[in-house]
Amino acid sequence: MLACFTFVLSSLTLVSAKIEQIHLSYTGVPGELAVDFVASAGGGAAAYTSVDKIAWKSVAATQFHAPTIGYMSQALLDYKGIQAGSPAYYYVTGGSENSSIFEVTPVVARPEVFAVYGDFGLANDICMDDLIAEAAKGSFDSVLHVGDWLVLTVP
């Protein structure tokens, strides 16, 4: 069974003026994170490791140059081998500068299932019975009702 991981960022510090805007996000792939950052020099990369902080793995970042801010970069980190609940670490590089080392803790999470619907009134409620039945079975975690279509006629 594949585990789905969500990551909790447990430390956030201001880094040097050469590397800024470090953001960590879940990609939708179990055990994978994307780290985005801006560096004033090219050649960006990220390095990551598990709790031992010994075997660092380096990943080159995909970059593009934005003349007004520097190099926007993204690196994909593969944390599939790290046990849920154990800390993992990463940092980014841009040119000759390194960021601080950040800690993340993967936690096991299951995918959330949402139902999103917008009804069209009582005359066209053909899916309402199915929606109620699926909700009663526990088929989704949340229901988002996006509202009615309302046509106003002004005399």
Buried (B, 14 or more C-beta within 10 A) or exposed (E): EEBBBEBEBEEEEEBEEBBBEBEBEBEEBBBBBBBBBBBBBBBBBBBBBBEEEEEBEEBEBEBEEEEEEBBBBBBBBEBEEBEBEEBBBBBBBBBEBBBBBBBBBBEEBEEEEEBEEEBEEEEEEEEEEEBEEBEEEEEBEEEEEEEEEEEEEEE
